[in-house]
Amino acid sequence: MVGRFFALLLKDPLASGAVLVTLGSVVAIAMAWGFQIFGGFQPCPLCLLQRNPYYAGVVLGLLAWFFARSENLRWVAIVALLVAAGGFLYGGGVGIYQAGAEWEFWMGPNDCAAGGSMELGSASNMLQSLSTTKVVSCSVAQLRIFGLSFAGLNVIYAAGMVFVTLCGLVLPRKS
């Protein structure tokens, strides 16, 4: 069963890589939104920045899959996957920066805090908003899973996405 799965993936690694980039990006976005909506974890600006490569990965993966099926336009699929790999590298780099700030290896950004929108209509509204607004720092891990924060987990996930993307680009087609 596993052998058949890998044989199917290796039949056209470019198209398979495109599908896996799309699915992997959708899973990453779903997990991020799930922790936010159902877990109540509010993202900081660096967390939101780390989501962008996955949003782009959905589009680039679909674009690559579409063009991988055309013999004359496979180069477009290659470019799309290269851009996706670059995006995942960038997102992983931001994750390394944030995880390092959380572990106090270096200083985090001074202006990195997120919260709900404030209603500034009157002084009492502003005071009420200040008391209910949750400020999230980029330098403090909200949760650790196996000792890793969300940023640290993103580094590992982004590295896996880069690996999958590059495998789709370099593995030869099996006939």
N, C-alpha and C positions, 0 to 999 in steps of 0.2 A: 504494500500500500504506500509506504513512504517512498520506496523506489519509483513507483509510478508518478508520484507527486513531483519528485525532483526531475524525472525524465520529462514531464510536462513543462516544468519551469525552464529546463535547459533547451527545449525545442526552439524557443525564441527568447533568449535572455533579455533582450531590449524591451520587448512587449511585456514580459513577466516583471521586469524591474519597474516599468511604468505603473503596472497594476499594483505592485507592492508599495511603491511610493505613495500612490493615491490612498490605498487602504491604511497604510501606516500613518499617514497624515490625518486621515479622518479619525483614527483611533486616538491619536495624540490630542486632537482638538476636543473630542468627546470626553476624554479623561479630564482635561483642563476645565471644561465647562461643567462637568459632573462634580468635581471638587468644589467649584465655585457655587453652583446652584444648590446642590444637595448637601455638600459638606460645609457650606458657609465660609469657605476660605476666600477672602478677597485678594485679587492679584495686585501686586505693586506694578509700577511702570516697567520695570525690567522683566517681570513675569509676562506682561502683555507683549513686550518686544520679542520674547522668546516664542510666542505663539505664531508670529508672522510667517516664519519659514514653513510652518505646517499649513497655513491657509494657502500660501503660494504653492506648496507641494501638491495640494489637491488639484489645482488648476494645471500645474506643470505636468503632473502625472497623467492626467486625462489627455492633455495635449500630446504628450509623448506616446501614449498608448494609441491614439488616433493615427499619428504619423508613422509609428513603427510598423503598421500594417501595410504601408505603401512602400514599395521597393525604391522608388525614385525620391521619396521625401523622408527616408529614415534619418537623414542628417538633422532634420528639425527635431526629431525625437531625441537624438544624441545631445543637441544643444539644450533642449528643455531639461533633460536629466542632469546635465552638467550644471546648469543654473540651479536646479533643485539641490544638488550636492553642495554647491557653494552656499546656498541659503541655510542648509542644515549645519554646515561648518560654522557659519556666522552665529546661528542660534545656540550652538554648543559653546562657542566662545563667550557669548553673553552669559550663559549658564555657569561657565568656569569663573568668570568675573564675579557674578553674584554669589556663588557658593564660597568663593574665597573671602568675600566680604562678610558672609554669614559666619565663617569660621575665624574671622578676625585676622586673616593672613595679610589683608590690606584694607584700606579705608573704602567704604562704599560711597556711593554718590550722596552729596549733601542734600540735594533737592528731590530725593526719591521717597515719596510717600503718596499713597492713594487713599481715597475715601469716597463717600457718597457725595452727591452734589449738594451744595448748601443753598438754602433759600435765604436770600438777602433782603427780603421785603421790609422787614422792620428789625429793630434791635432784639425784640423778644424772639422773633423767628430765628435770628442769627444765633442767639444763645441756645435755643432749643436744638438747632442743627449741630452746634458745637458739642452738645452733650450726647447726641446720638450718633455722630459720625465716627466711624472706626478708621483710624489711620494705620496703614500698613507700611512698615519700613522694608526697604530692599535688603537691609543688612541683618534682619532677624528672621530666622527660619520659623515659619508658622507650624510646621509639622516635619518630623523626620521618620522616614520609612527605611528600615535596615540601616539606620545611621545617616541616611542621605536626605537632604531637603528636596523640595520640588525642583530647585535649580540643579542640584546634583543628579537627580534622576533624569532631568532633561539632557544633561551632558551625555549620559550613557545611551539614552534613547536616540539622541541626535547622531551619535557615533554609529549606532546600529543602522540608522537611516542612510548615512553616508556610505556605509559598507554595502548595503543592499543596492543603492543607486549605482555605485561603482561596479558591483558585480554585473548588473544589467548592462553596463557599458563595455566591460572588457571580456566577458565570457563569450566564446564563439557559439554560433548557432549549430544545433545538431539536426541533421536531416533525417 
